[in-house]
Amino acid sequence: MPHAHNDLPLDETSRVALEAEELRYAVVDTDDADEHDRWLQADHRGFHFDALTVEQLAEYRTALAGTRSIGVWDTATAEPDHPIATVGSWRSTVSLGDGRALDGWAISAVSVAATHRRRGIARALLEGELRAAHAAGLPLAMLTVSEATIYGRWGFGPAAYTADYRIDTRGLQMTAVMPSGRVHRVSAPELRGLAPVLATRAHERIAGEVPGKELLWDRMFAVSARTASHAPKLRAARYDDEHGEPQGFVLYSVAEDEADFAAHTLTVEYLCAATDDAYVALWHYVLDQDLVATVLAHLRPVDEPLPWLVSNPRAVQTIARREHLWLRVLDVPAALTARRYAAADAVLLRVTDPLGFAEGAWMLATDSDGVATVTAHDGGSGGAAVIDLGAEALGALMLGGTPVDALRVAGRLVEGSPGSAARLDAMLRVSRAPWLSTWF
Ligand SMILES: CC(C)(COP(=O)(O)OP(=O)(O)OC[C@H]1O[C@@H](n2cnc3c(N)ncnc32)[C@H](O)[C@@H]1OP(=O)(O)O)[C@@H](O)C(=O)NCCC(=O)NCCS
């Protein structure tokens, strides 16, 4: 059966460039289980993950059948059927908050074998993905990254951030009013079916979320072959509102402190809240566990409201903060008109993009409803703010999560007239920090 994403044509420029190096560049036939398995193993090896078992391979083949999996092969290697490089991509969306979402090209599984590194293979793969996505009419590309040093050169900028927290729960009181619904303890497998439904609703509320694949939820709920061994440790609870409707859930595990039985560490593995009440009630449940002295929560929003829910905000320590979702604008008008803006104004964005996709002078004008028009502009600014920037800065600014002034101070954008950065900042401002709660 043909799969929609696999049918996108392979990028001819990258094919020719790699052929000149005697490398074959092709889309994997995911109906050929052996070929797909070799690609999956190459991808896992590239990231230093364990080799996949037969059972895990079967799960991945099913889960990734619709992914456009591309390999690069070198016939001169000892295992010529095994790809020496991989990339996987699919059509996805990124949430823009307020129920809106924008189509985009999700890119993952970028790996090049240690024997073939630093010869321009990743460059051919990435540029091939961007050209393919652009040709398919997608306004942006997105990825999560192993290292923050790699993707800026291709015009990706960090657009959503995450934080890890450590909470000292001893003596900590919840000051927020407990909502009138109920928290139920449930088993993770029982909850698994609800996860995508509740997550979709939760994700609509905040910019930066990208829908997770079914395999991601299977792994998170320890019902996949790869994570099944975690099942005995994994605990779950669900919040139902006053009408008995599920509105959120939390997955967590608890590790014993051998020296002090009253000082266990609880790790929040995923907390999903489709309503504010669910958020408050689930944190209340998490913080209110006897025998637990420390709660860890990873990959959470940088503006987590939690410190305001408790008697001692200092008990909620941020232990890490990092960029997480990287965006690359491929179509400036389509990307910038999709979201709503916080101020009515106009800014002339003069974008430099060596790959060409976003290059040009673009007049972004917003009205009092926050609706934008974006037009190619070759005249004077006419009173609009003026900003010169590269594609990487444009991607970073897209969701309003990267401070405009920080980019100005760093020289990542330059004001064409004084005060332009402040005006752009007022337009881009969002009430909640963009957040991506999973990896892809
Ligand atoms: C990262 C990786 C894909 C790069 O592959 P590669 O074929 O060696 O990269 P290229 O030769 O095409 O390099 C392209 C450019 O990226 C730079 N680059 C490559 N890897 C880099 C890294 N890890 N950190 C910073 N820069 C890197 C190169 O120096 C080169 O720079 P240039 O702009 O001066 O030309 C490869 O090293 C790899 O598989 N790493 C392990 C898996 C991984 O982390 N993948 C990324 C997933 S998000």
The ligand as an SDF file (V2000), in Angstrom:
LIG
                    3D

 48 50  0  0  0  0  0  0  0  0999 V2000
   25.0900   15.0560   13.7720 C   0  0  0  0  0  0  0  0  0  0  0  0
   25.3790   14.1800   12.5640 C   0  0  0  0  0  0  0  0  0  0  0  0
   24.0680   13.7490   11.9160 C   0  0  0  0  0  0  0  0  0  0  0  0
   26.1980   15.0330   11.5740 C   0  0  0  0  0  0  0  0  0  0  0  0
   26.4290   14.2700   10.3960 O   0  0  0  0  0  0  0  0  0  0  0  0
   27.6260   14.6110    9.3820 P   0  0  0  0  0  0  0  0  0  0  0  0
   27.3460   13.9250    8.0940 O   0  0  0  0  0  0  0  0  0  0  0  0
   28.9170   14.3790   10.0340 O   0  0  0  0  0  0  0  0  0  0  0  0
   27.4580   16.1920    9.1810 O   0  0  0  0  0  0  0  0  0  0  0  0
   28.0030   17.0250    7.9440 P   0  0  0  0  0  0  0  0  0  0  0  0
   29.3440   16.5080    7.5220 O   0  0  0  0  0  0  0  0  0  0  0  0
   26.9760   17.0970    6.8790 O   0  0  0  0  0  0  0  0  0  0  0  0
   28.1770   18.4410    8.6150 O   0  0  0  0  0  0  0  0  0  0  0  0
   27.4350   19.5760    8.2130 C   0  0  0  0  0  0  0  0  0  0  0  0
   27.8430   20.7300    9.1010 C   0  0  0  0  0  0  0  0  0  0  0  0
   27.4080   20.4480   10.4430 O   0  0  0  0  0  0  0  0  0  0  0  0
   28.5240   20.4900   11.3270 C   0  0  0  0  0  0  0  0  0  0  0  0
   28.2800   19.4610   12.3440 N   0  0  0  0  0  0  0  0  0  0  0  0
   28.1080   18.1560   12.1450 C   0  0  0  0  0  0  0  0  0  0  0  0
   27.8900   17.5340   13.3140 N   0  0  0  0  0  0  0  0  0  0  0  0
   27.9490   18.4690   14.2610 C   0  0  0  0  0  0  0  0  0  0  0  0
   27.8230   18.4440   15.6620 C   0  0  0  0  0  0  0  0  0  0  0  0
   27.5930   17.3100   16.3300 N   0  0  0  0  0  0  0  0  0  0  0  0
   27.9350   19.6050   16.3480 N   0  0  0  0  0  0  0  0  0  0  0  0
   28.1610   20.7710   15.6720 C   0  0  0  0  0  0  0  0  0  0  0  0
   28.2870   20.8430   14.3330 N   0  0  0  0  0  0  0  0  0  0  0  0
   28.1900   19.7100   13.6530 C   0  0  0  0  0  0  0  0  0  0  0  0
   29.7130   20.2110   10.4840 C   0  0  0  0  0  0  0  0  0  0  0  0
   30.8750   20.7130   11.0700 O   0  0  0  0  0  0  0  0  0  0  0  0
   29.3220   20.9270    9.2060 C   0  0  0  0  0  0  0  0  0  0  0  0
   29.5550   22.3040    9.3930 O   0  0  0  0  0  0  0  0  0  0  0  0
   29.7240   23.3590    8.1950 P   0  0  0  0  0  0  0  0  0  0  0  0
   28.5030   24.1930    8.2160 O   0  0  0  0  0  0  0  0  0  0  0  0
   30.9350   24.1160    8.5620 O   0  0  0  0  0  0  0  0  0  0  0  0
   29.8570   22.5810    6.9090 O   0  0  0  0  0  0  0  0  0  0  0  0
   26.2030   12.9410   12.9690 C   0  0  0  0  0  0  0  0  0  0  0  0
   27.3790   13.3590   13.5870 O   0  0  0  0  0  0  0  0  0  0  0  0
   25.4530   11.9760   13.8740 C   0  0  0  0  0  0  0  0  0  0  0  0
   24.8530   11.0220   13.4000 O   0  0  0  0  0  0  0  0  0  0  0  0
   25.5060   12.1820   15.2190 N   0  0  0  0  0  0  0  0  0  0  0  0
   24.8760   11.2650   16.1830 C   0  0  0  0  0  0  0  0  0  0  0  0
   23.3480   11.2780   16.0670 C   0  0  0  0  0  0  0  0  0  0  0  0
   22.8280   12.6710   16.2470 C   0  0  0  0  0  0  0  0  0  0  0  0
   23.0980   13.3510   17.2220 O   0  0  0  0  0  0  0  0  0  0  0  0
   22.0300   13.1310   15.2670 N   0  0  0  0  0  0  0  0  0  0  0  0
   21.3650   14.4210   15.3060 C   0  0  0  0  0  0  0  0  0  0  0  0
   19.9720   14.1750   15.7490 C   0  0  0  0  0  0  0  0  0  0  0  0
   19.0980   15.5780   16.1900 S   0  0  0  0  0  0  0  0  0  0  0  0
  1  2  1  0
  2  3  1  0
  2  4  1  0
  2 36  1  0
  4  5  1  0
  5  6  1  0
  6  7  2  0
  6  8  1  0
  6  9  1  0
  9 10  1  0
 10 11  2  0
 10 12  1  0
 10 13  1  0
 13 14  1  0
 14 15  1  0
 15 16  1  0
 15 30  1  0
 16 17  1  0
 17 18  1  0
 17 28  1  0
 18 19  1  0
 18 27  1  0
 19 20  2  0
 20 21  1  0
 21 22  1  0
 21 27  2  0
 22 23  1  0
 22 24  2  0
 24 25  1  0
 25 26  2  0
 26 27  1  0
 28 29  1  0
 28 30  1  0
 30 31  1  0
 31 32  1  0
 32 33  2  0
 32 34  1  0
 32 35  1  0
 36 37  1  0
 36 38  1  0
 38 39  2  0
 38 40  1  0
 40 41  1  0
 41 42  1  0
 42 43  1  0
 43 44  2  0
 43 45  1  0
 45 46  1  0
 46 47  1  0
 47 48  1  0
M  END
$$$$
